[in-house]
Amino acid sequence: GAPGGPAAGEEVWVRGRIAGVRAKGGSAFLVLRASDGSYSTAQACFFKSKEDPEGSKDMLNFIQSLTQESIVDIKGLLAEAEVK
């Protein structure tokens, strides 16, 4: 995370505009752009759950239906990217 911001492993709530969506099989990846006009982006990932396969399938279908520039709120765990 950014200095002074949340650390990896903490729960975060992010609001942004959809810049792109990729979904295949049991996973989906969303690229979010900051809604404050800056050029900041973040990636959100969703994976099908074995505990709730029907709910997961519904969520994957919903994610695939999102269009560019849709504004979304996403709550999840912050993970640091391992860039090589």
N, CA, C and O atoms as CSV, one atom per row, in Angstrom:
chain,resi,resn,atom,element,x,y,z
A,1,GLY,N,N,0.815,-1.195,0.000
A,1,GLY,CA,C,0.000,0.000,0.000
A,1,GLY,C,C,0.855,1.254,0.000
A,1,GLY,O,O,2.083,1.204,0.078
A,2,ALA,N,N,0.180,2.347,-0.088
A,2,ALA,CA,C,0.846,3.652,-0.084
A,2,ALA,C,C,1.298,4.002,1.322
A,2,ALA,O,O,0.710,3.535,2.298
A,3,PRO,N,N,2.338,4.820,1.434
A,3,PRO,CA,C,2.785,5.237,2.773
A,3,PRO,C,C,1.629,5.878,3.546
A,3,PRO,O,O,0.953,6.773,3.039
A,4,GLY,N,N,1.414,5.413,4.769
A,4,GLY,CA,C,0.326,5.933,5.588
A,4,GLY,C,C,-1.032,5.322,5.282
A,4,GLY,O,O,-2.014,5.620,5.962
A,5,GLY,N,N,-1.098,4.468,4.262
A,5,GLY,CA,C,-2.359,3.843,3.878
A,5,GLY,C,C,-2.487,2.462,4.485
A,5,GLY,O,O,-1.647,2.060,5.291
A,6,PRO,N,N,-3.522,1.731,4.113
A,6,PRO,CA,C,-3.710,0.381,4.640
A,6,PRO,C,C,-2.593,-0.557,4.195
A,6,PRO,O,O,-1.994,-0.372,3.136
A,7,ALA,N,N,-2.330,-1.548,5.007
A,7,ALA,CA,C,-1.283,-2.524,4.714
A,7,ALA,C,C,-1.884,-3.767,4.058
A,7,ALA,O,O,-3.084,-4.019,4.160
A,8,ALA,N,N,-1.038,-4.530,3.391
A,8,ALA,CA,C,-1.470,-5.794,2.782
A,8,ALA,C,C,-2.106,-6.671,3.853
A,8,ALA,O,O,-1.593,-6.778,4.967
A,9,GLY,N,N,-3.233,-7.300,3.503
A,9,GLY,CA,C,-3.951,-8.162,4.435
A,9,GLY,C,C,-5.101,-7.461,5.135
A,9,GLY,O,O,-5.953,-8.122,5.728
A,10,GLU,N,N,-5.144,-6.126,5.078
A,10,GLU,CA,C,-6.240,-5.387,5.699
A,10,GLU,C,C,-7.443,-5.337,4.770
A,10,GLU,O,O,-7.302,-5.391,3.549
A,11,GLU,N,N,-8.625,-5.232,5.361
A,11,GLU,CA,C,-9.840,-5.105,4.570
A,11,GLU,C,C,-9.979,-3.654,4.112
A,11,GLU,O,O,-9.790,-2.725,4.897
A,12,VAL,N,N,-10.313,-3.469,2.829
A,12,VAL,CA,C,-10.472,-2.134,2.267
A,12,VAL,C,C,-11.791,-2.042,1.503
A,12,VAL,O,O,-12.370,-3.046,1.089
A,13,TRP,N,N,-12.242,-0.803,1.332
A,13,TRP,CA,C,-13.440,-0.527,0.549
A,13,TRP,C,C,-13.032,0.501,-0.491
A,13,TRP,O,O,-12.578,1.590,-0.140
A,14,VAL,N,N,-13.189,0.169,-1.774
A,14,VAL,CA,C,-12.723,1.003,-2.872
A,14,VAL,C,C,-13.895,1.361,-3.769
A,14,VAL,O,O,-14.725,0.507,-4.085
A,15,ARG,N,N,-13.966,2.629,-4.181
A,15,ARG,CA,C,-14.949,3.070,-5.171
A,15,ARG,C,C,-14.176,3.552,-6.391
A,15,ARG,O,O,-13.209,4.304,-6.271
A,16,GLY,N,N,-14.614,3.108,-7.565
A,16,GLY,CA,C,-13.940,3.531,-8.786
A,16,GLY,C,C,-14.774,3.240,-10.012
A,16,GLY,O,O,-15.847,2.641,-9.930
A,17,ARG,N,N,-14.264,3.675,-11.149
A,17,ARG,CA,C,-14.924,3.429,-12.432
A,17,ARG,C,C,-14.282,2.211,-13.091
A,17,ARG,O,O,-13.067,2.023,-13.017
A,18,ILE,N,N,-15.094,1.399,-13.726
A,18,ILE,CA,C,-14.594,0.221,-14.434
A,18,ILE,C,C,-13.811,0.680,-15.666
A,18,ILE,O,O,-14.348,1.379,-16.526
A,19,ALA,N,N,-12.555,0.285,-15.743
A,19,ALA,CA,C,-11.735,0.553,-16.923
A,19,ALA,C,C,-11.653,-0.690,-17.803
A,19,ALA,O,O,-11.397,-0.588,-19.002
A,20,GLY,N,N,-11.870,-1.863,-17.210
A,20,GLY,CA,C,-11.834,-3.100,-17.976
A,20,GLY,C,C,-12.256,-4.284,-17.128
A,20,GLY,O,O,-12.045,-4.298,-15.915
A,21,VAL,N,N,-12.855,-5.277,-17.771
A,21,VAL,CA,C,-13.285,-6.506,-17.096
A,21,VAL,C,C,-12.850,-7.695,-17.937
A,21,VAL,O,O,-13.077,-7.731,-19.146
A,22,ARG,N,N,-12.214,-8.677,-17.279
A,22,ARG,CA,C,-11.868,-9.942,-17.939
A,22,ARG,C,C,-12.406,-11.063,-17.053
A,22,ARG,O,O,-12.105,-11.122,-15.861
A,23,ALA,N,N,-13.191,-11.934,-17.636
A,23,ALA,CA,C,-13.735,-13.059,-16.871
A,23,ALA,C,C,-13.592,-14.320,-17.704
A,23,ALA,O,O,-13.853,-14.325,-18.907
A,24,LYS,N,N,-13.176,-15.383,-17.045
A,24,LYS,CA,C,-13.043,-16.666,-17.729
A,24,LYS,C,C,-13.156,-17.763,-16.680
A,24,LYS,O,O,-12.513,-17.702,-15.632
A,25,GLY,N,N,-13.966,-18.752,-16.967
A,25,GLY,CA,C,-14.130,-19.855,-16.025
A,25,GLY,C,C,-14.667,-19.360,-14.701
A,25,GLY,O,O,-15.710,-18.708,-14.655
A,26,GLY,N,N,-13.969,-19.662,-13.633
A,26,GLY,CA,C,-14.425,-19.304,-12.300
A,26,GLY,C,C,-13.738,-18.089,-11.718
A,26,GLY,O,O,-13.668,-17.946,-10.497
A,27,SER,N,N,-13.220,-17.196,-12.580
A,27,SER,CA,C,-12.550,-16.013,-12.049
A,27,SER,C,C,-12.854,-14.786,-12.894
A,27,SER,O,O,-13.184,-14.885,-14.075
A,28,ALA,N,N,-12.736,-13.623,-12.256
A,28,ALA,CA,C,-12.932,-12.357,-12.956
A,28,ALA,C,C,-11.928,-11.344,-12.422
A,28,ALA,O,O,-11.595,-11.347,-11.236
A,29,PHE,N,N,-11.453,-10.485,-13.307
A,29,PHE,CA,C,-10.497,-9.444,-12.962
A,29,PHE,C,C,-11.056,-8.117,-13.438
A,29,PHE,O,O,-11.444,-7.972,-14.597
A,30,LEU,N,N,-11.093,-7.155,-12.538
A,30,LEU,CA,C,-11.598,-5.831,-12.869
A,30,LEU,C,C,-10.476,-4.816,-12.680
A,30,LEU,O,O,-9.766,-4.849,-11.675
A,31,VAL,N,N,-10.321,-3.920,-13.640
A,31,VAL,CA,C,-9.390,-2.809,-13.493
A,31,VAL,C,C,-10.241,-1.586,-13.175
A,31,VAL,O,O,-11.125,-1.206,-13.943
A,32,LEU,N,N,-9.953,-0.979,-12.028
A,32,LEU,CA,C,-10.693,0.198,-11.578
A,32,LEU,C,C,-9.836,1.434,-11.730
A,32,LEU,O,O,-8.633,1.412,-11.471
A,33,ARG,N,N,-10.469,2.509,-12.151
A,33,ARG,CA,C,-9.801,3.798,-12.244
A,33,ARG,C,C,-10.382,4.694,-11.162
A,33,ARG,O,O,-11.590,4.677,-10.924
A,34,ALA,N,N,-9.547,5.461,-10.518
A,34,ALA,CA,C,-10.000,6.356,-9.453
A,34,ALA,C,C,-11.071,7.295,-10.001
A,34,ALA,O,O,-10.937,7.814,-11.110
A,35,SER,N,N,-12.132,7.513,-9.225
A,35,SER,CA,C,-13.218,8.386,-9.679
A,35,SER,C,C,-12.944,9.852,-9.357
A,35,SER,O,O,-13.797,10.707,-9.599
A,36,ASP,N,N,-11.752,10.155,-8.810
A,36,ASP,CA,C,-11.426,11.541,-8.457
A,36,ASP,C,C,-10.697,12.276,-9.575
A,36,ASP,O,O,-10.230,13.397,-9.375
A,37,GLY,N,N,-10.594,11.657,-10.753
A,37,GLY,CA,C,-9.942,12.311,-11.880
A,37,GLY,C,C,-8.447,12.044,-11.970
A,37,GLY,O,O,-7.810,12.448,-12.943
A,38,SER,N,N,-7.876,11.373,-10.977
A,38,SER,CA,C,-6.450,11.057,-11.039
A,38,SER,C,C,-6.247,9.862,-11.978
A,38,SER,O,O,-7.210,9.276,-12.473
A,39,TYR,N,N,-5.005,9.520,-12.207
A,39,TYR,CA,C,-4.706,8.396,-13.092
A,39,TYR,C,C,-4.434,7.110,-12.317
A,39,TYR,O,O,-3.858,6.170,-12.865
A,40,SER,N,N,-4.836,7.058,-11.067
A,40,SER,CA,C,-4.606,5.877,-10.237
A,40,SER,C,C,-5.518,4.741,-10.672
A,40,SER,O,O,-6.687,4.955,-10.993
A,41,THR,N,N,-4.969,3.525,-10.679
A,41,THR,CA,C,-5.768,2.343,-10.990
A,41,THR,C,C,-5.510,1.271,-9.942
A,41,THR,O,O,-4.493,1.281,-9.249
A,42,ALA,N,N,-6.452,0.354,-9.845
A,42,ALA,CA,C,-6.314,-0.803,-8.961
A,42,ALA,C,C,-6.969,-1.979,-9.661
A,42,ALA,O,O,-7.854,-1.805,-10.499
A,43,GLN,N,N,-6.529,-3.174,-9.312
A,43,GLN,CA,C,-7.135,-4.376,-9.872
A,43,GLN,C,C,-7.861,-5.118,-8.774
A,43,GLN,O,O,-7.338,-5.287,-7.673
A,44,ALA,N,N,-9.065,-5.557,-9.075
A,44,ALA,CA,C,-9.839,-6.373,-8.146
A,44,ALA,C,C,-10.037,-7.753,-8.774
A,44,ALA,O,O,-10.238,-7.867,-9.983
A,45,CYS,N,N,-9.982,-8.787,-7.959
A,45,CYS,CA,C,-10.133,-10.160,-8.434
A,45,CYS,C,C,-11.297,-10.816,-7.702
A,45,CYS,O,O,-11.511,-10.576,-6.514
A,46,PHE,N,N,-12.043,-11.643,-8.420
A,46,PHE,CA,C,-13.117,-12.429,-7.814
A,46,PHE,C,C,-12.944,-13.865,-8.277
A,46,PHE,O,O,-12.751,-14.126,-9.465
A,47,PHE,N,N,-13.013,-14.799,-7.326
A,47,PHE,CA,C,-12.876,-16.216,-7.643
A,47,PHE,C,C,-14.089,-16.978,-7.145
A,47,PHE,O,O,-14.613,-16.701,-6.066
A,48,LYS,N,N,-14.526,-17.935,-7.937
A,48,LYS,CA,C,-15.681,-18.756,-7.592
A,48,LYS,C,C,-15.453,-19.451,-6.253
A,48,LYS,O,O,-14.361,-19.946,-5.976
A,49,SER,N,N,-16.490,-19.479,-5.436
A,49,SER,CA,C,-16.416,-20.062,-4.098
A,49,SER,C,C,-16.964,-21.492,-4.106
A,49,SER,O,O,-18.020,-21.761,-4.677
A,50,LYS,N,N,-16.232,-22.394,-3.467
A,50,LYS,CA,C,-16.726,-23.769,-3.335
A,50,LYS,C,C,-17.864,-23.839,-2.322
A,50,LYS,O,O,-18.724,-24.715,-2.408
A,51,GLU,N,N,-17.868,-22.912,-1.359
A,51,GLU,CA,C,-18.909,-22.898,-0.327
A,51,GLU,C,C,-20.241,-22.398,-0.858
A,51,GLU,O,O,-21.289,-22.791,-0.346
A,52,ASP,N,N,-20.226,-21.525,-1.891
A,52,ASP,CA,C,-21.454,-20.955,-2.447
A,52,ASP,C,C,-21.356,-20.899,-3.973
A,52,ASP,O,O,-21.238,-19.815,-4.546
A,53,PRO,N,N,-21.403,-22.060,-4.635
A,53,PRO,CA,C,-21.214,-22.077,-6.086
A,53,PRO,C,C,-22.296,-21.310,-6.855
A,53,PRO,O,O,-21.990,-20.664,-7.857
A,54,GLU,N,N,-23.545,-21.371,-6.405
A,54,GLU,CA,C,-24.620,-20.663,-7.110
A,54,GLU,C,C,-24.487,-19.156,-6.949
A,54,GLU,O,O,-24.638,-18.413,-7.919
A,55,GLY,N,N,-24.204,-18.696,-5.727
A,55,GLY,CA,C,-24.002,-17.271,-5.484
A,55,GLY,C,C,-22.804,-16.743,-6.253
A,55,GLY,O,O,-22.837,-15.633,-6.784
A,56,SER,N,N,-21.739,-17.547,-6.311
A,56,SER,CA,C,-20.540,-17.163,-7.052
A,56,SER,C,C,-20.828,-17.044,-8.543
A,56,SER,O,O,-20.352,-16.122,-9.206
A,57,LYS,N,N,-21.605,-17.978,-9.058
A,57,LYS,CA,C,-21.954,-17.948,-10.479
A,57,LYS,C,C,-22.759,-16.693,-10.799
A,57,LYS,O,O,-22.537,-16.048,-11.824
A,58,ASP,N,N,-23.690,-16.352,-9.919
A,58,ASP,CA,C,-24.480,-15.135,-10.108
A,58,ASP,C,C,-23.586,-13.902,-10.084
A,58,ASP,O,O,-23.763,-12.993,-10.895
A,59,MET,N,N,-22.627,-13.862,-9.162
A,59,MET,CA,C,-21.718,-12.719,-9.074
A,59,MET,C,C,-20.845,-12.624,-10.323
A,59,MET,O,O,-20.633,-11.527,-10.839
A,60,LEU,N,N,-20.339,-13.749,-10.817
A,60,LEU,CA,C,-19.534,-13.736,-12.043
A,60,LEU,C,C,-20.347,-13.209,-13.222
A,60,LEU,O,O,-19.837,-12.430,-14.027
A,61,ASN,N,N,-21.608,-13.626,-13.329
A,61,ASN,CA,C,-22.472,-13.122,-14.398
A,61,ASN,C,C,-22.691,-11.617,-14.264
A,61,ASN,O,O,-22.703,-10.892,-15.258
A,62,PHE,N,N,-22.863,-11.156,-13.024
A,62,PHE,CA,C,-23.041,-9.723,-12.788
A,62,PHE,C,C,-21.782,-8.950,-13.185
A,62,PHE,O,O,-21.869,-7.920,-13.853
A,63,ILE,N,N,-20.623,-9.443,-12.777
A,63,ILE,CA,C,-19.358,-8.773,-13.103
A,63,ILE,C,C,-19.177,-8.684,-14.613
A,63,ILE,O,O,-18.758,-7.648,-15.128
A,64,GLN,N,N,-19.493,-9.768,-15.328
A,64,GLN,CA,C,-19.355,-9.770,-16.786
A,64,GLN,C,C,-20.290,-8.768,-17.444
A,64,GLN,O,O,-20.005,-8.291,-18.543
A,65,SER,N,N,-21.401,-8.442,-16.794
A,65,SER,CA,C,-22.377,-7.521,-17.385
A,65,SER,C,C,-22.007,-6.050,-17.176
A,65,SER,O,O,-22.629,-5.168,-17.767
A,66,LEU,N,N,-20.995,-5.778,-16.337
A,66,LEU,CA,C,-20.605,-4.392,-16.083
A,66,LEU,C,C,-19.997,-3.768,-17.335
A,66,LEU,O,O,-19.235,-4.414,-18.054
A,67,THR,N,N,-20.338,-2.517,-17.584
A,67,THR,CA,C,-19.805,-1.810,-18.742
A,67,THR,C,C,-18.727,-0.825,-18.299
A,67,THR,O,O,-18.664,-0.440,-17.132
A,68,GLN,N,N,-17.887,-0.426,-19.242
A,68,GLN,CA,C,-16.848,0.561,-18.921
A,68,GLN,C,C,-17.496,1.825,-18.399
A,68,GLN,O,O,-18.574,2.221,-18.843
A,69,GLU,N,N,-16.823,2.451,-17.451
A,69,GLU,CA,C,-17.244,3.681,-16.800
A,69,GLU,C,C,-18.335,3.473,-15.749
A,69,GLU,O,O,-18.767,4.437,-15.118
A,70,SER,N,N,-18.794,2.217,-15.548
A,70,SER,CA,C,-19.715,1.946,-14.438
A,70,SER,C,C,-18.980,2.257,-13.141
A,70,SER,O,O,-17.792,1.961,-13.016
A,71,ILE,N,N,-19.672,2.848,-12.179
A,71,ILE,CA,C,-19.068,3.128,-10.878
A,71,ILE,C,C,-19.440,1.983,-9.935
A,71,ILE,O,O,-20.611,1.621,-9.815
A,72,VAL,N,N,-18.440,1.425,-9.276
A,72,VAL,CA,C,-18.660,0.293,-8.380
A,72,VAL,C,C,-17.982,0.543,-7.034
A,72,VAL,O,O,-17.002,1.282,-6.941
A,73,ASP,N,N,-18.521,-0.085,-6.005
A,73,ASP,CA,C,-17.898,-0.158,-4.691
A,73,ASP,C,C,-17.468,-1.597,-4.495
A,73,ASP,O,O,-18.257,-2.517,-4.713
A,74,ILE,N,N,-16.228,-1.801,-4.086
A,74,ILE,CA,C,-15.713,-3.151,-3.868
A,74,ILE,C,C,-15.074,-3.217,-2.494
A,74,ILE,O,O,-14.273,-2.360,-2.122
A,75,LYS,N,N,-15.441,-4.247,-1.747
A,75,LYS,CA,C,-14.875,-4.474,-0.421
A,75,LYS,C,C,-14.091,-5.785,-0.470
A,75,LYS,O,O,-14.599,-6.796,-0.956
A,76,GLY,N,N,-12.861,-5.768,0.031
A,76,GLY,CA,C,-12.058,-6.977,-0.004
A,76,GLY,C,C,-10.768,-6.815,0.754
A,76,GLY,O,O,-10.545,-5.806,1.423
A,77,LEU,N,N,-9.918,-7.813,0.646
A,77,LEU,CA,C,-8.618,-7.795,1.319
A,77,LEU,C,C,-7.558,-7.214,0.390
A,77,LEU,O,O,-7.490,-7.577,-0.784
A,78,LEU,N,N,-6.743,-6.325,0.909
A,78,LEU,CA,C,-5.692,-5.706,0.134
A,78,LEU,C,C,-4.508,-6.671,0.008
A,78,LEU,O,O,-4.040,-7.223,1.004
A,79,ALA,N,N,-4.032,-6.865,-1.215
A,79,ALA,CA,C,-2.872,-7.711,-1.464
A,79,ALA,C,C,-1.875,-6.931,-2.287
A,79,ALA,O,O,-2.256,-6.217,-3.215
A,80,GLU,N,N,-0.608,-7.057,-1.960
A,80,GLU,CA,C,0.439,-6.368,-2.695
A,80,GLU,C,C,0.765,-7.159,-3.954
A,80,GLU,O,O,0.911,-8.381,-3.910
A,81,ALA,N,N,0.879,-6.455,-5.073
A,81,ALA,CA,C,1.211,-7.101,-6.342
A,81,ALA,C,C,2.667,-7.551,-6.315
A,81,ALA,O,O,3.545,-6.833,-5.837
A,82,GLU,N,N,2.908,-8.748,-6.835
A,82,GLU,CA,C,4.274,-9.268,-6.956
A,82,GLU,C,C,4.736,-9.035,-8.388
A,82,GLU,O,O,4.618,-9.921,-9.235
A,83,VAL,N,N,5.261,-7.846,-8.657
A,83,VAL,CA,C,5.688,-7.463,-9.998
A,83,VAL,C,C,7.150,-7.867,-10.182
A,83,VAL,O,O,8.005,-7.562,-9.351
A,84,LYS,N,N,7.416,-8.557,-11.285
A,84,LYS,CA,C,8.778,-9.001,-11.573
A,84,LYS,C,C,9.420,-8.132,-12.614
A,84,LYS,O,O,10.573,-8.360,-12.983
